[in-house]
Amino acid sequence: MRLIASYRFILGMVWVIVAAAVAGAQDRPNALTTNETTHGWKQLFDGKSLDGWQPYVTSTAPATGDWVVADGAIVCPGTSAGWLASNETFTNFELKLQFRASEKTNSGVFLRSEKEGAPHKTGYELQIWDYQPAGYNTGSLVGSLKAQPATILDGQWNDYDITADGDHYVIVLNGKTILDGHDAKHTEGVIGFQCQKGNKIEFRDIRLLPLQK
């Protein structure tokens, strides 16, 4: 009996160590896993700086958004409006990222946008806002494709998994597919983040896998 109890104790400790390792890996943002690196994923944010990113202005957002990096995240403090764009342009890709904001925050992720002009017109705006007047709520490509109803996790990290493959778009929010549709207006451009005055939001763990056609 003592031998069995010792075996069970050792087995329990092994499971505790494994669980802790898994939890630690899941709680380590801004770093690619070995499997991701092997399969060609690119890390777009190093967790420490805005290297690879550039703030821009538009006619409706004359300031740059006052973007900063804090606690391993790209932060829009909401002190001014503007948008942040990747230096690189992308065509077909799977993009994964996390965002954190209040439940009423109005923001978005720009896909295939140009660096000059309004990014929601030169490309797509993937909505982060549950109250868009025309019904293009969170997960929608504003003006193009509407997502199924979804709710932002208030003050928690939300996971976006975004696939843009030709004219096919698949949007997954927190593990649930909320959009699967086709639109051919824009084919190539930068990745960007929207900063609205009075709407703080954070982005982190930004990874991209180029897709071959």
N, C-alpha and C positions, 0 to 999 in steps of 0.2 A: 504494500500500500504506500509506503514511504517513497519507493522508487517511482510509482505512478504519479504521486503528488509532485515529485521533483520534475518529472517529465512535463507534466501539465504547466508547472510554473515556468520552465524554460520555454515551452511553446508559446505561452502567453507573453513572455518578454520579447520573443522574436516578433510576434504580431504587433506589439507596441512600437518596436523600433521601426518596422516596416511602415506602419501607419504614420509615424512621425516623419519619416523620410518622404512619404508621398505628400503629406500636408505641407512640408517644407518646400517641396518642389512646386506645389500649386501656389504657394504664397511668395514666389520669387519672380516678380514681374520684370519686364525689360531685359529678358535673357532667353535666347533660343535654347530649346532642348537639343540633345544630340541627334534625335530623330529628325527634328525640323531642319537642322543644319545639313544633315545628310540628304534631305529631299529638296534642298534649294531655297528654303525660306530666307528672307532678308529682314534684319532688325532695322526698323526705320527710326527708332528713338532709343538713345543710349541710357536714358534715365537720369542724365546728369546735365545735359546742355541742349541747346537748340541747333546743334550741328546737323546740317541736312535740311533745315527748315528756314523759311523766310516769311516775315510778316508783310502783308500787303494792305492797301487801302482801296476803297471804291468811292464812287460819288455819294453813296448813301452811308458810308462808313469812313469818314476822312481821317480817323485815327487808326492806329495799327492793332488795337486790342490789348496793348500792354502785356503781352505774353511773357510768362516767367516759368522757370522750372523750380519746383519745390516738392520735397518728399517723394522724389521719383516719379513725378508727373508733370506734364505740360499743363499749365494753369492759365485759364482766362479769368482774371479777377473780377471782370464786369465793370471796370472803371471807365472803359471806352470800347467802342465797337471796332471791328476789323476782322481780318482772317489770316490764317497761317497756312502756308503751302509748302509741300515737299519740293526740294530742289529738282528731284528726278520726275520724269513723266512716265506713265505706265499705260499699257493697253489692256491686256487681259490678265486678271489676277484674282487671287483670293486674299482678302485683307481681314486680319483679326485685330481687334483693339478692345480696350476697356474705357468706359467713361463713368464719371461720378458727378451727380448734380442733384439739386432738389427736384421734387416731382413736377414742379411748375416751370422749370428752366426751359428756355427757348434757345436751341443751338442746332448744330448740324454737322455732318461730314460731307465734304465736297468730293465728288468722284469725277475723274476725267475732265477737270476744269482747266481753263487757260489762266495764265498768270496775270494777264491784262484783262480788265473788264470785270463785270459782276460774275463771280464764280457759279452762282445758281442759275445763270443764263448761258454761260459758255460751257457748262458741264451740268452735272446733276447735284442736287442737294438731298442727301439722305437725312431725313428729318429726325431730330431729337426734340420733340415737343408733342405733348398729348392733346393740345387744344388748338390745332390749326383750323381757322374758320372754314376752309373749303374741304376739310376732311382728310387732308394729307398729313396724317398724324405720324407719330414715331414709327419708323421703319419704312415710310413711304419715300418714293422719289418724287419730290414736290413738282406738281404740274404734269407728271408723266404716269406714275403708277401708285395706286393706293394700297397700303398694307392692311392686313387683318388687325383688329383691335389688339393693342398691347399696352402695357403699363410700365413706365420707368420705375425701377426700384429706388425709392426716395433715399438719398444720402448714402447709397451703397454702390459698389462697383457693378456696372452692367456690362455684359459681354456682347459685342457685335461681331458677327461673322458674315462677311460680305463677299459675294462672288460676282464678278463682272466678266463674263465670258462671251465675247461677241455682243450680240444684242440681248443676251440672257442674263437676268439679274436674280440672284437668290439672297435674301436677307434673313439672317437668323439672329434673334434677340434672346439672350439668356436661355439658349438651347431650344427655342421654339421657332420654326420657320413661319415667318409672318408675311413674306412676299416671295413670289415666284412668278416672274413675268418677263415680257420682252419689250424692248424699246431701242430704236436704232439711231437716235438723234446724235449721240456723242460716242466717240470710239477711242479717244486717247487724251490724256492730260495728267494733271497733278492730283495728289491727294491733299485735302485741305480741311481745316477746322474753322468753324464759325464762332465768333465772339460777339455777343450782344451786350450792350450796356445794361447793367443791372442784373445780368444773368451769369453767375459764376459757374464754371464747369472745368473739370479736369479730364485729361486723357493720358493713358499709359499703355504699356504692353502692346505696342504697335508693330505688327509683323505682316509681311506680304510675301506671297508665293506667286511669282510670274507663271502664267499659264500659256502653253504653246498651242497655237491653232494649226 
